[in-house]
Amino acid sequence: MKAKIIGTGSFLPKRILTNADLEKMVDTSNSWIVERTGIETRRIASDDEFTSHMGKEAAKIAMNKAGIDPLDIDLIIVATLTPDYLFPSTACIIQDMLQAKNAAAYDFQTACSGYVYGLSMAKAFIEAGIYKNILLIASEKLSSIVDYKDRTTCVIFGDGASAAVIAKSDYGLTIEGVCLGADGSVAELLKLPAGGCRRPASVETVQEGAHYIRMEGKELFKHAVRRMIQASEECLKLTSTKAEEISWLIPHQANLRIIEAMAKRFNHVPENKVFKDVIRKYGNTSASSVGIGVDELLQKNAIQQGEKILLTAFGAGLTWGAAILTKVDK
């Protein structure tokens, strides 16, 4: 039996950062932001709200929907590029918060592709019989690494978390297949320059602003569209799925222009079936964006037996991937 998502959840901080707010902070305007990104608002975590806290809240909702007790979880996987600490892992912190005492726990980092990469790991573990109930969490406090004086990045990113319970089950969203890719030769296009062992934190790195996101947006745009289409087509082939069978497309919510360019070239899905709500309301929440999209899609639409959902993502690394889910009713 294939692994299935049997419960989803998401969490967004209460604080809303509007385009009007950003106009007071940096040289930008509402029209400039909307035209170039499609973003109207984004959520920003409070000073005492961390990646672990947001991930925990999303996880509680997913477990409640799945009817799973924390003690039934035997593995917690956390996708994040903004962990609470370099170590211990955020997954271990969340394990304690949830009192999921029977769960192994670890973090991994594939930037904005995190949710899709995580589905691949969970599917493999479940179908190999190694674990029974896996909690996949993608959580990001990007506001902690954004320079709010840099209009090329500060208008884009927001905070938030998503979660999914994955298990062998007779119902849920079957993870039909996942295709992943990476290209480290262009890693310089999107990175956090300091804080690792190459450039440990110092007075110099702080003064340089080297602990903030650096991004080459125009170059990333071209890679993002091409790679998400590539991964999507590979996943269709892997799962013997016809493009016309896809009912919904949920791309990584990085930028509305990227979403629309990808959807235009992958034109098998009607425009009204391309999920775009996350980018408009929450901005780019990195690893959590696709999972937030899945959760909101299920909340707002009555997905029918047999409908197929295509997920695709792209992030720093560079990394990318796609997954196909099929709805199976009880």
C-alpha positions in Angstrom: 0.0 0.0 0.0 1.3 3.5 -0.9 1.9 6.1 1.7 -0.9 8.7 2.2 -1.3 12.1 3.7 -4.0 11.6 6.3 -4.0 15.0 8.0 -2.7 18.5 7.1 -2.3 21.6 9.1 -0.8 25.1 8.8 0.0 28.0 11.1 0.5 31.7 10.3 1.5 34.3 12.9 -1.0 37.0 13.7 1.1 40.0 12.8 0.4 41.2 9.3 3.0 43.2 7.4 1.3 45.1 4.6 2.7 46.8 1.5 1.7 50.1 3.1 3.9 49.2 6.1 6.8 48.5 3.8 6.4 51.8 2.0 7.4 53.4 5.4 10.4 51.2 5.8 12.1 51.0 2.4 12.0 52.7 -1.0 9.0 50.8 -2.5 5.3 51.1 -3.2 2.2 49.0 -3.1 1.9 49.1 -6.9 5.6 48.1 -7.4 5.3 45.1 -5.1 2.0 43.9 -6.4 3.1 44.2 -10.1 6.4 42.4 -9.6 5.4 39.8 -7.0 1.7 39.6 -6.6 2.1 39.9 -2.8 -0.3 42.1 -0.8 0.5 41.0 2.8 2.8 38.7 4.6 2.8 37.3 8.2 5.7 38.1 10.6 6.4 36.1 13.8 6.7 37.9 17.1 9.9 38.1 19.0 9.0 35.1 21.2 7.5 33.1 18.3 10.1 30.7 16.7 10.3 28.1 14.0 9.6 25.4 16.6 6.5 27.1 18.0 5.0 27.6 14.5 5.8 24.0 13.5 4.3 22.7 16.7 1.0 24.5 16.1 0.7 23.3 12.5 1.6 19.8 13.7 -1.2 19.8 16.3 -3.8 20.7 13.7 -2.5 18.0 11.3 -2.5 15.3 14.0 -6.0 16.3 15.1 -7.4 16.0 11.6 -5.6 12.6 11.2 -6.9 11.4 14.6 -3.4 10.6 15.6 -2.1 10.9 19.2 1.5 12.3 19.6 2.5 9.0 21.1 1.6 7.3 17.8 4.1 9.3 15.8 7.3 7.4 15.3 9.3 9.9 13.2 9.3 13.7 13.0 11.0 15.3 10.0 11.4 19.1 9.9 12.2 21.0 6.8 13.6 24.5 7.6 16.4 26.9 6.7 15.7 28.9 9.8 16.1 26.4 12.7 15.9 27.6 16.3 19.5 26.6 16.6 22.2 25.0 14.4 21.9 22.2 17.0 19.9 20.7 18.7 17.5 20.1 15.8 14.2 21.9 15.7 12.6 18.5 15.2 13.8 17.4 18.7 12.5 20.6 20.2 9.1 20.1 18.6 9.1 16.4 19.7 9.4 17.6 23.3 6.7 20.3 22.8 4.3 17.7 21.5 5.4 15.0 24.0 5.8 12.7 21.0 8.1 10.5 23.2 8.2 7.5 20.8 9.4 9.5 17.8 12.8 9.8 16.3 13.4 13.3 15.0 15.7 15.2 12.6 15.9 18.4 10.5 16.9 18.7 6.9 17.4 21.7 4.6 16.5 22.0 0.9 15.2 25.6 1.2 11.9 26.2 -0.6 11.8 22.6 -1.9 11.6 21.3 1.6 8.0 20.1 1.7 8.3 18.1 -1.5 11.7 16.6 -0.5 10.1 15.7 2.8 7.2 13.8 1.1 9.8 11.7 -0.7 11.5 10.7 2.6 8.3 10.0 4.3 7.0 7.9 1.4 10.2 5.8 1.3 10.2 5.2 5.1 6.5 4.3 5.2 6.5 2.0 2.2 9.7 0.3 3.3 7.9 -0.5 6.6 10.5 1.3 8.7 8.0 3.8 10.3 4.2 3.7 10.6 3.2 7.3 11.3 5.4 10.2 10.2 4.9 13.9 11.0 6.4 16.1 8.3 6.7 19.7 9.3 7.9 22.7 7.2 8.4 25.8 9.3 10.2 29.1 8.6 10.9 32.3 10.5 12.4 34.1 7.5 11.9 37.5 9.1 14.9 36.6 11.2 17.2 36.6 8.1 15.7 39.3 6.0 17.2 42.8 5.6 14.4 45.2 5.9 16.5 47.8 4.1 16.8 45.7 1.0 13.7 46.1 -1.1 14.6 43.2 -3.4 14.1 40.7 -0.6 12.2 42.3 2.2 9.0 42.6 0.2 9.0 38.9 -0.7 9.4 36.8 2.4 7.1 35.9 5.3 6.8 33.5 8.2 4.7 30.4 8.6 4.5 26.6 9.0 2.7 23.6 7.5 2.5 20.0 8.5 1.3 16.6 7.3 0.7 13.2 8.9 1.8 10.5 6.5 0.9 6.8 7.0 -0.3 3.6 5.4 -4.1 4.1 5.2 -7.2 3.3 3.2 -8.0 7.0 2.8 -6.2 10.4 2.3 -4.0 11.8 -0.4 -1.9 9.0 -1.9 1.7 10.0 -2.6 1.9 8.5 -6.1 5.4 9.6 -6.8 8.0 12.2 -6.2 10.8 13.5 -8.5 13.7 15.5 -7.1 16.6 17.4 -8.6 19.5 19.7 -7.7 22.3 21.8 -9.3 25.0 23.1 -6.9 26.9 24.8 -9.7 24.6 27.9 -9.4 24.4 27.9 -5.6 25.6 31.5 -5.4 22.3 32.8 -6.8 20.5 32.5 -3.5 22.3 32.1 -0.2 23.0 33.3 3.4 26.7 34.3 3.1 27.7 34.0 6.8 27.0 31.9 9.8 28.4 28.6 8.6 31.9 27.2 9.0 33.1 29.1 5.9 32.3 32.4 7.5 31.5 32.1 11.2 29.7 34.9 12.8 32.0 37.9 13.7 31.9 41.6 14.1 32.9 41.9 10.4 30.1 39.6 9.1 27.5 41.4 11.1 28.7 44.8 9.9 28.6 43.6 6.3 25.0 42.3 6.7 26.2 38.9 5.7 23.6 37.1 7.9 20.8 38.3 5.6 19.4 36.6 2.5 21.2 37.5 -0.8 19.4 36.8 -4.0 19.9 37.2 -7.7 16.2 37.4 -8.6 16.3 37.6 -12.4 18.5 34.6 -12.8 16.5 32.6 -10.3 13.3 33.3 -12.3 14.6 31.5 -15.4 15.8 28.5 -13.4 12.7 28.3 -11.3 10.2 28.1 -14.2 12.3 25.6 -16.2 13.1 23.3 -13.3 9.5 23.2 -12.0 8.2 22.3 -15.4 10.9 19.7 -15.8 10.2 18.1 -12.5 6.4 18.1 -13.1 6.8 16.4 -16.5 9.2 13.8 -15.0 6.7 13.1 -12.2 3.9 12.6 -14.8 6.0 10.1 -16.6 7.1 8.3 -13.4 3.5 7.8 -12.3 2.0 7.1 -15.8 -0.2 10.1 -15.3 -1.6 12.2 -18.2 -1.2 15.9 -17.8 -5.0 16.3 -18.5 -5.7 14.2 -15.4 -4.3 16.8 -13.0 -7.1 18.6 -11.3 -5.1 21.1 -9.3 -1.6 22.6 -9.5 0.1 23.9 -6.4 3.5 25.5 -7.3 5.9 26.9 -4.7 4.6 30.3 -3.8 7.7 32.3 -4.5 6.4 35.1 -6.8 3.2 35.4 -8.8 5.2 36.0 -12.0 7.0 32.7 -11.6 3.7 30.9 -10.8 2.0 32.4 -13.9 5.0 31.7 -16.2 5.2 28.1 -15.0 1.4 27.6 -15.4 1.4 29.2 -18.9 4.0 26.8 -20.1 2.5 23.8 -18.2 -0.9 24.7 -19.7 -2.8 21.5 -19.0 -4.4 22.9 -15.9 -7.0 25.6 -16.1 -6.0 28.9 -14.7 -8.6 28.7 -11.9 -7.1 25.4 -10.8 -3.7 26.9 -10.3 -3.4 27.7 -6.5 -2.1 31.2 -6.0 -3.7 32.3 -2.7 -0.6 31.7 -0.5 1.7 34.1 -2.3 -0.9 36.9 -2.2 -1.7 36.6 1.5 1.5 35.3 3.0 4.4 36.0 0.6 7.1 33.4 0.1 7.3 31.2 3.2 10.0 29.0 1.7 9.7 25.3 2.7 6.3 25.7 4.2 4.6 27.3 1.2 3.5 24.2 -0.7 2.2 22.6 2.5 0.2 25.7 3.4 -1.2 25.5 -0.2 -2.2 21.9 0.3 -3.9 22.6 3.6 -5.8 25.6 2.3 -6.8 23.8 -0.9 -8.4 21.1 1.2 -10.1 23.6 3.5 -11.6 25.6 0.7 -12.5 23.0 -2.0 -14.3 19.7 -1.9 -11.6 17.5 -3.5 -13.3 14.4 -5.0 -12.3 10.8 -5.1 -9.7 10.2 -7.8 -8.8 13.9 -8.2 -5.0 14.4 -8.7 -3.0 17.3 -7.3 0.4 18.2 -8.7 2.9 19.9 -6.3 6.1 21.5 -7.6 8.8 23.5 -5.9 12.1 25.2 -6.4 14.6 26.6 -4.0 18.2 27.5 -3.0 20.8 24.9 -3.7 19.5 24.9 -6.3 16.9 22.3 -5.5 13.6 21.4 -7.1 11.0 18.7 -7.1 7.4 17.6 -7.9 4.9 15.2 -6.4 1.5 13.9 -7.5 -1.2 13.2 -4.9 -4.5 11.3 -5.5 -7.5 11.8 -3.3 -8.9 8.5 -1.9 -12.1 8.6 0.2 -12.9 6.4 3.2 
